[in-house]
C-alpha cells in the first residue's frame, strides 16, 4: 500500500476531494448495513462553506499519491450558526464547558474505504492535535449515537463523553479530547 501524508488542506482541489469523499460516505447515500459496518457522515458541506471554514482554521487531510484519502474538518465557534444540524451541538457545548476552555470543534472526520483500518483515523487526529495544541486546550466533536464505529474509534484515542442529548429524533454524544 502507498504511504499516507498528513497535512493542512491548502488548495481548492483538496477541498473538492473532501467534498467527493463526503458524498461517498453521506448517511443518505449508503445502506443501513454499510452504516453499521463502516460508519457514515451526517453533513454535506458546500464548497463555499468548506473553504470559509478552512480559511479560518485549516482542515487536516490525509493524502496518498496526491489524493485526499481522509479528512478532519476544523470548525471554529464563529461557524456555529452555519449548519442547521450542528446548532444544538454548539448550544450544548456552551452549556457544558467552562467559558475559559479554549476548544476547536472537529466538524467531521472521514476516511476512504480503501484506507480504513490502517491508522489514518489516529493519524488525522494526531496531526490535528499537533497543529491545534498551541491555540486550544481541547478538541470537541459530536457523533450520532448509532454510529458505533465512529464512537469506538473516538474512545480508542482518548475522547471522553462530555454530554449526550436528543435533537430532531436523533441521539448525539458530544465528545471531548484534552490536548
N, CA, C and O of each residue as an XYZ file, in Angstrom:
716
protein
N       0.836     -1.192      0.000
C       0.000      0.000      0.000
C       0.876      1.250      0.000
O       2.011      1.242      0.476
N       0.329      2.287     -0.532
C       1.054      3.555     -0.632
C       1.089      4.273      0.712
O       0.225      4.066      1.564
N       2.093      5.112      0.888
C       2.217      5.851      2.141
C       1.187      6.971      2.209
O       0.650      7.419      1.195
N       0.931      7.404      3.436
C      -0.047      8.458      3.693
C       0.680      9.624      4.352
O       1.478      9.437      5.271
N       0.391     10.832      3.867
C       0.972     12.061      4.403
C      -0.160     12.876      5.027
O      -1.239     12.999      4.447
N       0.097     13.433      6.215
C      -0.889     14.251      6.916
C      -0.464     15.704      6.838
O       0.699     16.032      7.069
N      -1.425     16.588      6.505
C      -1.100     17.995      6.330
C      -2.359     18.838      6.460
O      -3.471     18.318      6.560
N      -2.158     20.155      6.455
C      -3.290     21.079      6.412
C      -3.782     21.170      4.972
O      -2.977     21.159      4.041
N      -5.089     21.258      4.786
C      -5.653     21.472      3.450
C      -5.260     22.870      2.992
O      -5.377     23.839      3.743
N      -4.792     22.964      1.743
C      -4.316     24.275      1.285
C      -4.746     24.638     -0.134
O      -4.491     25.758     -0.578
N      -5.386     23.729     -0.851
C      -5.776     24.044     -2.228
C      -7.266     23.788     -2.452
O      -7.898     23.028     -1.718
N      -7.805     24.433     -3.473
C      -9.202     24.186     -3.842
C      -9.401     22.745     -4.293
O     -10.452     22.157     -4.040
N      -8.405     22.174     -4.956
C      -8.505     20.776     -5.388
C      -8.660     19.851     -4.183
O      -9.446     18.904     -4.232
N      -7.928     20.110     -3.112
C      -8.066     19.289     -1.900
C      -9.468     19.439     -1.304
O     -10.049     18.461     -0.832
N     -10.011     20.655     -1.324
C     -11.366     20.868     -0.810
C     -12.393     20.138     -1.669
O     -13.344     19.564     -1.138
N     -12.215     20.151     -2.988
C     -13.102     19.402     -3.886
C     -13.036     17.906     -3.577
O     -14.059     17.221     -3.599
N     -11.848     17.407     -3.292
C     -11.686     15.987     -2.979
C     -12.347     15.631     -1.636
O     -12.874     14.530     -1.476
N     -12.317     16.557     -0.681
C     -13.032     16.350      0.588
C     -14.520     16.183      0.305
O     -15.156     15.266      0.824
N     -15.069     17.066     -0.514
C     -16.500     17.003     -0.829
C     -16.843     15.684     -1.527
O     -17.886     15.090     -1.253
N     -15.991     15.239     -2.404
C     -16.215     13.963     -3.097
C     -16.224     12.796     -2.097
O     -17.066     11.903     -2.191
N     -15.299     12.809     -1.158
C     -15.231     11.758     -0.135
C     -16.451     11.836      0.795
O     -16.992     10.808      1.201
N     -16.874     13.048      1.125
C     -18.097     13.240      1.920
C     -19.286     12.606      1.219
O     -20.040     11.839      1.818
N     -19.440     12.931     -0.040
C     -20.584     12.452     -0.807
C     -20.645     10.920     -0.832
O     -21.728     10.339     -0.769
N     -19.496     10.279     -0.924
C     -19.446      8.808     -0.978
C     -19.796      8.171      0.361
O     -20.079      6.974      0.420
N     -19.780      8.963      1.448
C     -19.996      8.409      2.783
C     -21.147      9.052      3.545
O     -21.316      8.817      4.741
N     -21.940      9.865      2.846
C     -23.056     10.545      3.495
C     -24.140      9.522      3.852
O     -24.428      8.617      3.069
N     -24.717      9.669      5.002
C     -25.696      8.721      5.527
C     -26.813      8.401      4.530
O     -27.227      7.247      4.409
N     -27.294      9.409      3.826
C     -28.421      9.226      2.906
C     -28.070      8.378      1.677
O     -28.973      7.873      1.010
N     -26.783      8.213      1.366
C     -26.427      7.504      0.131
C     -25.846      6.108      0.351
O     -25.390      5.471     -0.598
N     -25.859      5.625      1.607
C     -25.342      4.282      1.857
C     -26.388      3.435      2.586
O     -27.292      3.971      3.227
N     -26.261      2.140      2.485
C     -27.230      1.223      3.085
C     -27.098      1.187      4.607
O     -26.080      1.596      5.166
N     -28.141      0.693      5.260
C     -28.110      0.535      6.718
C     -26.984     -0.406      7.122
O     -26.298     -0.177      8.119
N     -26.800     -1.455      6.349
C     -25.738     -2.424      6.645
C     -24.365     -1.749      6.591
O     -23.522     -1.964      7.462
N     -24.157     -0.933      5.560
C     -22.872     -0.242      5.430
C     -22.681      0.782      6.552
O     -21.573      0.951      7.061
N     -23.757      1.461      6.933
C     -23.670      2.420      8.037
C     -23.160      1.731      9.296
O     -22.276      2.245      9.982
N     -23.726      0.561      9.596
C     -23.329     -0.170     10.804
C     -21.900     -0.683     10.711
O     -21.153     -0.635     11.689
N     -21.523     -1.171      9.543
C     -20.201     -1.774      9.367
C     -19.096     -0.727      9.218
O     -18.030     -0.855      9.820
N     -19.351      0.295      8.425
C     -18.310      1.250      8.044
C     -18.415      2.620      8.692
O     -17.442      3.374      8.695
N     -19.589      2.959      9.246
C     -19.795      4.302      9.747
C     -20.290      5.212      8.627
O     -20.467      4.763      7.495
N     -20.512      6.473      8.934
C     -21.084      7.405      7.960
C     -20.841      8.836      8.406
O     -20.457      9.084      9.549
N     -21.070      9.780      7.492
C     -21.062     11.201      7.836
C     -22.479     11.743      7.696
O     -23.283     11.225      6.921
N     -22.770     12.786      8.451
C     -24.131     13.330      8.503
C     -24.305     14.570      7.645
O     -25.377     14.781      7.078
N     -23.266     15.399      7.539
C     -23.380     16.701      6.879
C     -22.632     16.710      5.546
O     -21.502     16.232      5.452
N     -23.280     17.260      4.518
C     -22.638     17.507      3.231
C     -22.402     19.014      3.153
O     -23.356     19.791      3.099
N     -21.141     19.428      3.147
C     -20.793     20.847      3.114
C     -20.772     21.378      1.685
O     -20.484     20.641      0.742
N     -21.074     22.641      1.540
C     -20.884     23.288      0.242
C     -19.404     23.657      0.135
O     -18.716     23.780      1.149
N     -18.924     23.829     -1.076
C     -17.539     24.239     -1.268
C     -17.298     25.607     -0.631
O     -16.241     25.841     -0.044
N     -18.258     26.496     -0.741
C     -18.132     27.840     -0.177
C     -17.929     27.786      1.334
O     -17.040     28.448      1.869
N     -18.757     26.995      2.020
C     -18.637     26.890      3.472
C     -17.346     26.170      3.857
O     -16.655     26.588      4.786
N     -17.020     25.099      3.154
C     -15.800     24.344      3.443
C     -14.569     25.235      3.315
O     -13.653     25.170      4.135
N     -14.559     26.067      2.276
C     -13.435     26.987      2.057
C     -13.393     28.059      3.153
O     -12.321     28.382      3.665
N     -14.550     28.605      3.511
C     -14.595     29.622      4.567
C     -14.081     29.050      5.892
O     -13.332     29.713      6.610
N     -14.484     27.827      6.207
C     -14.005     27.168      7.429
C     -12.493     26.957      7.355
O     -11.784     27.195      8.332
N     -12.004     26.513      6.205
C     -10.576     26.244      6.020
C      -9.754     27.530      6.110
O      -8.628     27.520      6.608
N     -10.324     28.638      5.624
C      -9.619     29.915      5.691
C      -9.418     30.370      7.142
O      -8.411     31.006      7.454
N     -10.360     30.051      8.025
C     -10.262     30.431      9.444
C      -9.323     29.515     10.214
O      -8.544     29.967     11.053
N      -9.406     28.210      9.915
C      -8.577     27.217     10.602
C      -8.491     26.003      9.675
O      -9.468     25.269      9.524
N      -7.337     25.790      9.060
C      -7.224     24.749      8.034
C      -7.632     23.352      8.511
O      -7.317     22.934      9.626
N      -8.341     22.649      7.627
C      -8.724     21.269      7.869
C      -7.466     20.408      7.794
O      -6.482     20.784      7.157
N      -7.508     19.272      8.438
C      -6.412     18.321      8.385
C      -6.798     17.227      7.391
O      -7.900     16.682      7.446
N      -5.881     16.918      6.489
C      -6.168     15.891      5.489
C      -5.070     14.829      5.488
O      -3.938     15.059      5.912
N      -5.459     13.660      4.993
C      -4.524     12.563      4.746
C      -4.489     12.384      3.237
O      -5.535     12.276      2.596
N      -3.273     12.351      2.661
C      -3.145     12.203      1.211
C      -2.256     11.009      0.882
O      -1.293     10.703      1.585
N      -2.613     10.357     -0.200
C      -1.795      9.277     -0.741
C      -1.792      9.452     -2.247
O      -2.847      9.498     -2.878
N      -0.611      9.549     -2.815
C      -0.457      9.760     -4.261
C      -1.320     10.909     -4.774
O      -2.025     10.774     -5.774
N      -1.253     12.029     -4.081
C      -1.944     13.254     -4.467
C      -3.467     13.183     -4.364
O      -4.164     14.035     -4.915
N      -3.985     12.183     -3.668
C      -5.427     12.028     -3.486
C      -5.758     12.141     -2.004
O      -5.096     11.528     -1.167
N      -6.796     12.935     -1.675
C      -7.266     13.027     -0.295
C      -7.952     11.707      0.050
O      -8.937     11.320     -0.579
N      -7.407     11.017      1.072
C      -7.955      9.716      1.475
C      -8.566      9.780      2.876
O      -9.062      8.779      3.394
N      -8.524     10.958      3.475
C      -9.142     11.159      4.771
C      -9.088     12.629      5.138
O      -8.247     13.378      4.641
N      -9.994     13.031      6.012
C     -10.000     14.423      6.455
C     -10.611     14.544      7.839
O     -11.419     13.713      8.254
N     -10.213     15.586      8.542
C     -10.811     16.017      9.806
C     -11.064     17.509      9.656
O     -10.125     18.296      9.540
N     -12.327     17.893      9.658
C     -12.681     19.289      9.417
C     -12.582     20.118     10.688
O     -13.078     19.718     11.742
N     -11.943     21.268     10.581
C     -11.805     22.206     11.696
C     -12.941     23.216     11.630
O     -13.239     23.772     10.573
N     -13.575     23.447     12.794
C     -14.707     24.371     12.821
C     -14.604     25.261     14.053
O     -14.794     24.803     15.180
N     -14.306     26.520     13.830
C     -14.250     27.472     14.939
C     -15.664     27.907     15.305
O     -16.598     27.757     14.518
N     -15.804     28.452     16.522
C     -17.123     28.815     17.055
C     -17.904     29.774     16.170
O     -19.135     29.762     16.188
N     -17.220     30.596     15.403
C     -17.929     31.583     14.584
C     -18.807     30.939     13.509
O     -19.621     31.627     12.895
N     -18.659     29.635     13.270
C     -19.493     28.924     12.285
C     -20.676     28.209     12.931
O     -21.355     27.418     12.276
N     -20.927     28.481     14.206
C     -21.939     27.729     14.945
C     -23.352     27.842     14.375
O     -24.187     26.980     14.644
N     -23.633     28.867     13.605
C     -24.971     29.027     13.039
C     -25.051     28.665     11.560
O     -26.086     28.889     10.933
N     -23.998     28.120     10.999
C     -23.937     27.851      9.560
C     -24.566     26.525      9.136
O     -25.021     26.397      7.999
N     -24.599     25.537     10.032
C     -25.100     24.208      9.674
C     -26.200     23.835     10.662
O     -25.951     23.658     11.855
N     -27.414     23.720     10.148
C     -28.597     23.534     10.987
C     -28.455     22.372     11.977
O     -28.744     22.532     13.163
N     -28.017     21.221     11.501
C     -27.936     20.031     12.359
C     -26.898     20.186     13.478
O     -26.950     19.460     14.470
N     -25.968     21.117     13.327
C     -24.929     21.317     14.339
C     -25.267     22.400     15.367
O     -24.573     22.527     16.376
N     -26.308     23.167     15.128
C     -26.669     24.242     16.068
C     -26.909     23.715     17.482
O     -26.405     24.311     18.433
N     -27.666     22.611     17.662
C     -27.862     22.106     19.030
C     -26.548     21.672     19.695
O     -26.399     21.799     20.911
N     -25.610     21.168     18.914
C     -24.323     20.778     19.476
C     -23.644     21.986     20.109
O     -23.180     21.915     21.247
N     -23.583     23.088     19.378
C     -22.925     24.278     19.907
C     -23.640     24.810     21.148
O     -22.988     25.261     22.090
N     -24.967     24.763     21.156
C     -25.733     25.194     22.338
C     -25.356     24.324     23.534
O     -25.128     24.835     24.631
N     -25.292     23.005     23.322
C     -24.957     22.087     24.409
C     -23.510     22.216     24.855
O     -23.212     22.081     26.042
N     -22.615     22.474     23.926
C     -21.214     22.701     24.308
C     -21.134     23.930     25.204
O     -20.499     23.897     26.258
N     -21.779     25.013     24.785
C     -21.718     26.255     25.549
C     -22.301     26.094     26.953
O     -21.865     26.760     27.892
N     -23.300     25.197     27.093
C     -23.909     24.959     28.409
C     -23.044     24.050     29.289
O     -23.203     24.044     30.509
N     -22.137     23.288     28.688
C     -21.442     22.237     29.434
C     -19.926     22.372     29.536
O     -19.269     21.511     30.120
N     -19.368     23.430     28.982
C     -17.923     23.647     29.150
C     -17.708     25.034     29.758
O     -18.475     25.962     29.498
N     -16.676     25.161     30.555
C     -16.405     26.487     31.139
C     -16.023     27.498     30.058
O     -15.431     27.141     29.039
N     -16.365     28.745     30.290
C     -16.037     29.817     29.340
C     -14.533     29.930     29.099
O     -14.096     30.431     28.063
N     -13.758     29.464     30.057
C     -12.299     29.586     29.956
C     -11.673     28.514     29.059
O     -10.508     28.638     28.681
N     -12.425     27.467     28.713
C     -11.866     26.399     27.877
C     -11.745     26.874     26.432
O     -12.728     27.284     25.815
N     -10.540     26.814     25.911
C     -10.312     27.149     24.501
C     -10.391     25.844     23.720
O      -9.554     24.956     23.884
N     -11.414     25.739     22.863
C     -11.603     24.492     22.127
C     -11.842     24.748     20.644
O     -12.280     25.822     20.232
N     -11.541     23.736     19.873
C     -11.848     23.711     18.443
C     -12.819     22.555     18.238
O     -12.685     21.505     18.867
N     -13.784     22.747     17.370
C     -14.700     21.656     17.036
C     -14.168     20.932     15.813
O     -13.842     21.547     14.798
N     -14.085     19.614     15.929
C     -13.776     18.797     14.761
C     -15.135     18.502     14.156
O     -15.907     17.708     14.692
N     -15.420     19.148     13.037
C     -16.748     19.121     12.447
C     -17.118     17.834     11.741
O     -18.302     17.555     11.554
N     -16.137     17.047     11.347
C     -16.428     15.775     10.679
C     -15.107     15.104     10.343
O     -14.134     15.762      9.976
N     -15.091     13.783     10.474
C     -13.906     13.012     10.091
C     -14.364     11.880      9.191
O     -15.413     11.277      9.418
N     -13.571     11.598      8.170
C     -13.944     10.543      7.222
C     -12.682      9.980      6.573
O     -11.741     10.713      6.271
N     -12.683      8.674      6.366
C     -11.555      8.004      5.731
C     -12.071      7.194      4.550
O     -13.080      6.497      4.660
N     -11.388      7.286      3.440
C     -11.702      6.499      2.246
C     -11.719      5.012      2.635
O     -10.857      4.551      3.382
N     -12.700      4.275      2.125
C     -12.849      2.859      2.487
C     -11.572      2.057      2.264
O     -11.256      1.173      3.059
N     -10.844      2.347      1.211
C      -9.616      1.601      0.912
C      -8.500      1.867      1.922
O      -7.506      1.141      1.950
N      -8.655      2.899      2.749
C      -7.607      3.268      3.701
C      -8.022      3.062      5.157
O      -7.308      3.477      6.069
N      -9.158      2.430      5.375
C      -9.614      2.163      6.734
C      -8.810      1.015      7.345
O      -8.267      0.162      6.643
N      -8.756      1.026      8.657
C      -8.006      0.022      9.428
C      -6.508      0.071      9.131
O      -5.814     -0.942      9.216
N      -6.018      1.267      8.782
C      -4.587      1.460      8.504
C      -4.001      2.587      9.357
O      -2.891      3.052      9.099
N      -4.747      3.022     10.368
C      -4.236      4.059     11.257
C      -4.481      5.481     10.791
O      -3.962      6.421     11.393
N      -5.256      5.662      9.737
C      -5.481      7.009      9.197
C      -6.308      7.861     10.166
O      -6.039      9.052     10.321
N      -7.303      7.266     10.812
C      -8.119      7.989     11.795
C      -7.207      8.557     12.881
O      -7.249      9.751     13.177
N      -6.392      7.696     13.464
C      -5.461      8.111     14.513
C      -4.459      9.138     13.973
O      -4.117     10.099     14.663
N      -3.992      8.931     12.739
C      -3.048      9.858     12.126
C      -3.630     11.249     11.924
O      -2.949     12.252     12.143
N      -4.898     11.308     11.504
C      -5.561     12.604     11.329
C      -5.663     13.348     12.661
O      -5.353     14.537     12.741
N      -6.097     12.644     13.696
C      -6.225     13.290     14.997
C      -4.864     13.640     15.595
O      -4.729     14.653     16.282
N      -3.874     12.821     15.341
C      -2.527     13.132     15.824
C      -2.037     14.437     15.199
O      -1.492     15.296     15.892
N      -2.234     14.581     13.890
C      -1.835     15.808     13.197
C      -2.678     16.996     13.676
O      -2.156     18.096     13.858
N      -3.981     16.772     13.878
C      -4.846     17.845     14.358
C      -4.388     18.290     15.752
O      -4.318     19.488     16.030
N      -4.082     17.344     16.612
C      -3.583     17.655     17.947
C      -2.314     18.494     17.847
O      -2.190     19.524     18.508
N      -1.377     18.049     17.020
C      -0.106     18.753     16.833
C      -0.327     20.198     16.366
O       0.323     21.119     16.859
N      -1.243     20.387     15.419
C      -1.496     21.716     14.857
C      -2.299     22.623     15.791
O      -2.130     23.842     15.763
N      -3.164     22.044     16.612
C      -4.100     22.846     17.407
C      -3.645     23.119     18.833
O      -4.124     24.068     19.454
N      -2.732     22.315     19.369
C      -2.421     22.426     20.803
C      -1.813     23.760     21.208
O      -1.861     24.126     22.382
N      -1.246     24.488     20.265
C      -0.689     25.793     20.631
C      -1.784     26.843     20.862
O      -1.557     27.832     21.559
N      -2.971     26.631     20.276
C      -4.054     27.611     20.405
C      -5.272     27.124     21.191
O      -6.110     27.925     21.605
N      -5.366     25.814     21.393
C      -6.563     25.240     22.021
C      -6.193     24.263     23.126
O      -5.107     23.685     23.140
N      -7.149     24.096     24.067
C      -6.990     23.152     25.171
C      -7.644     21.811     24.872
O      -7.288     20.794     25.468
N      -8.605     21.811     23.944
C      -9.370     20.586     23.686
C      -9.927     20.576     22.266
O     -10.113     21.617     21.636
N     -10.183     19.373     21.790
C     -10.921     19.161     20.546
C     -12.260     18.566     20.956
O     -12.316     17.592     21.707
N     -13.331     19.160     20.459
C     -14.680     18.674     20.764
C     -15.351     18.280     19.457
O     -15.207     18.952     18.436
N     -16.086     17.178     19.513
C     -16.850     16.734     18.347
C     -18.138     16.101     18.835
O     -18.320     15.892     20.035
N     -19.023     15.800     17.915
C     -20.206     15.028     18.291
C     -20.365     13.892     17.295
O     -19.998     13.999     16.125
N     -20.928     12.797     17.804
C     -21.109     11.605     16.996
C     -22.541     11.113     17.180
O     -23.043     11.043     18.302
N     -23.188     10.775     16.079
C     -24.504     10.148     16.115
C     -24.376      8.865     16.933
O     -23.492      8.047     16.679
N     -25.254      8.695     17.908
C     -25.170      7.543     18.807
C     -25.245      6.205     18.070
O     -24.752      5.195     18.571
N     -25.861      6.192     16.880
C     -25.955      4.930     16.131
C     -24.680      4.634     15.338
O     -24.539      3.542     14.789
N     -23.756      5.589     15.271
C     -22.516      5.406     14.520
C     -21.464      4.787     15.457
O     -20.507      5.441     15.872
N     -21.682      3.510     15.767
C     -20.844      2.826     16.753
C     -19.385      2.756     16.334
O     -18.492      2.866     17.174
N     -19.138      2.577     15.052
C     -17.741      2.513     14.594
C     -17.001      3.806     14.936
O     -15.875      3.775     15.433
N     -17.640      4.933     14.666
C     -17.022      6.219     14.956
C     -16.866      6.423     16.467
O     -15.818      6.879     16.925
N     -17.892      6.092     17.233
C     -17.796      6.248     18.685
C     -16.618      5.455     19.241
O     -15.813      5.994     20.001
N     -16.511      4.182     18.870
C     -15.429      3.335     19.380
C     -14.059      3.864     18.961
O     -13.112      3.825     19.746
N     -13.952      4.352     17.740
C     -12.675      4.905     17.271
C     -12.303      6.141     18.083
O     -11.137      6.320     18.435
N     -13.276      6.989     18.382
C     -13.004      8.191     19.183
C     -12.591      7.823     20.613
O     -11.644      8.393     21.155
N     -13.300      6.874     21.215
C     -12.933      6.446     22.570
C     -11.514      5.873     22.580
O     -10.759      6.102     23.524
N     -11.156      5.133     21.540
C      -9.852      4.459     21.484
C      -8.676      5.435     21.499
O      -7.587      5.084     21.952
N      -8.886      6.647     21.011
C      -7.766      7.604     21.007
C      -7.826      8.594     22.171
O      -6.968      9.468     22.293
N      -8.842      8.453     23.025
C      -8.864      9.266     24.235
C     -10.023     10.229     24.412
O     -10.075     10.940     25.416
N     -10.953     10.276     23.471
C     -12.126     11.131     23.664
C     -12.971     10.578     24.807
O     -13.066      9.365     24.996
N     -13.579     11.478     25.559
C     -14.491     11.129     26.651
C     -15.837     11.795     26.384
O     -15.906     12.843     25.741
N     -16.902     11.178     26.883
C     -18.238     11.758     26.717
C     -18.348     13.005     27.580
O     -18.107     12.972     28.786
N     -18.713     14.089     26.943
C     -18.945     15.344     27.641
C     -20.433     15.477     27.976
O     -20.803     15.913     29.066
N     -21.283     15.088     27.006
C     -22.716     15.284     27.163
C     -23.450     14.474     26.093
O     -22.948     14.298     24.983
N     -24.632     13.988     26.433
C     -25.499     13.309     25.462
C     -26.798     14.094     25.370
O     -27.269     14.647     26.364
N     -27.375     14.142     24.179
C     -28.646     14.840     24.023
C     -29.401     14.291     22.813
O     -28.843     13.568     21.987
N     -30.671     14.648     22.730
C     -31.532     14.230     21.623
C     -32.008     15.484     20.895
O     -32.418     16.461     21.522
N     -31.947     15.445     19.566
C     -32.408     16.568     18.751
C     -33.026     16.024     17.473
O     -32.391     15.270     16.736
N     -34.257     16.408     17.221
C     -34.964     16.009     16.000
C     -34.874     14.502     15.763
O     -34.465     14.053     14.692
N     -35.261     13.733     16.774
C     -35.320     12.271     16.717
C     -33.965     11.610     16.487
O     -33.889     10.493     15.976
N     -32.912     12.297     16.861
C     -31.563     11.771     16.696
C     -30.828     11.931     18.028
O     -30.877     12.988     18.657
N     -30.147     10.864     18.443
C     -29.380     10.913     19.687
C     -27.917     11.174     19.367
O     -27.347     10.562     18.464
N     -27.314     12.094     20.123
C     -25.945     12.526     19.878
C     -25.105     12.401     21.144
O     -25.615     12.528     22.257
N     -23.832     12.153     20.960
C     -22.857     12.196     22.045
C     -21.841     13.278     21.688
O     -21.221     13.243     20.625
N     -21.682     14.235     22.593
C     -20.632     15.251     22.436
C     -19.411     14.702     23.159
O     -19.487     14.317     24.326
N     -18.286     14.670     22.456
C     -17.050     14.092     22.971
C     -15.965     15.151     23.064
O     -15.904     16.074     22.252
N     -15.109     14.999     24.071
C     -14.023     15.967     24.274
C     -12.706     15.218     24.461
O     -12.633     14.197     25.144
N     -11.665     15.770     23.821
C     -10.303     15.234     23.967
C      -9.412     16.376     24.392
O      -9.212     17.326     23.636
N      -8.873     16.293     25.596
C      -7.941     17.310     26.077
C      -6.614     17.150     25.347
O      -6.059     16.054     25.276
N      -6.111     18.266     24.801
C      -4.851     18.180     24.034
C      -3.742     18.973     24.698
O      -2.621     19.011     24.190
